[in-house]
Amino acid sequence: MLLSARKPPEPEHEARGGRPFLQGFVSNALNPKVALFFLTFVPQFLPDRGSTLPVALALSATFAAIYLAWFTGLVRLVGLASDALRRPRVKAWIERVTGGALVAFAARLTAAARP
């Protein structure tokens, strides 16, 4: 793993068509956190009397619009930074920083476990 930065980079394959969209949709649709969010957070905003379906649909549509706007912005930002993030020196630097963070976390856990 430490020597992986020395290997020649593998050719990257570009995703085609709507495949990334489908993968993202499926991973979010099967994500239990989304279901738990709606089961725990949304009911407090539903009316006590009358039809709750229109309000629930409006809240769901609002959530979907915010979610779509957030991830659209995130994808565009990553798209702009992707050329820089694909450079071998940047990849190696990211690997070193994240590896150092994990080693520091492990050292802290080890030190905290001792009385």
N, C-alpha and C positions, 0 to 999 in steps of 0.2 A: 504494500500500500504506500509506503513512503517513497518507493522508487517509481511509482506510477507516473510521476511528473516527467521522468526521463524517457518514457516510451513515446514513440511518435504518435501524434494524434490520429484517431480513427476518423475516417470520413463520416461527416454528419449527413443524415438523410432528412430531407425536408418533408414535412407532413403535407399531405395532399387533401384538397377539398375540405369537407366538413368533418373530417376525422377528429381533429382536436376539439371541435365544438361538441361532437358526440361523446367523446371521452369525458370532457368536463361535465356535460349534462348528466351522464350516467353516474359519475362519481359524486356529484352533488345530490342527485335524486336518491341514491342509496346511502347517503350520509345520515346516520341516526341523529346527529346533532341538530340538523334542520328540523326534523320531526319533533324532537324534544323542545326546541325553541318554540315551535308553534303550539305545542301542547301546554307549555308552562307560561309563556309570556303573553300570547295573544288573547287568551280568554279574559284577562282582566280589563281589556278594552272593549269587550263585547257588551251590548246593552242587556240589562236584566230582563226586560220585557220586549215583546215584539220579535220581529224576524232578525235573527243574528246573521243569516247567510249573506246579505248584501254588505254588511259591515265587515264580516270576516273576509269576503272576497276583495273588498277595497283595501283592507290592511295587507292582505297577501299580495295584491298588485303593487302596493306601495313598496313593500319589502322587495319584491322582484325587480322593480325599477331601480331602487337604490343599489341592490346587489349587482344588477347589470351595469349600472354606471360605474360602480367601484371597480369591478373586474375589467371593464373596458379600459378605464384609465390605467389600471395596473398592467394590462397586456401591452398597451401602447408605451408605457414607461419602460417595461422590460424590453420591448422591441427596439426602442431607441438605444438602450444600453447593451443590447445583445452583441454587437460587434466588439465592444470593449471587453465584455465578459468572456468572449471566446478566445481571446489572446492567451497564448501559453503562459506568459509571465503573470497575467492576472489570475488565471486558473491556479497556478502554483501558489500565488500569494493567498488566495482564498482558502486553499487547502491548508496552508500553514497556519493561518489565523484560526480557522475552525478547529484544526487539530490541537493547537495550543489552548484554545478555550476548553476543549474536552479534557485535556490533560490537567488543566487547572481545576476544572470542576471535580475530576476524580481525586485530585490531591486534597481538595477541600472536604470532600465526602470522607476520605480516609482519615483526615485529621479530626473531623467532627465525630467519627465513630469511636475514637479512643477517649476514655474518661480522663 
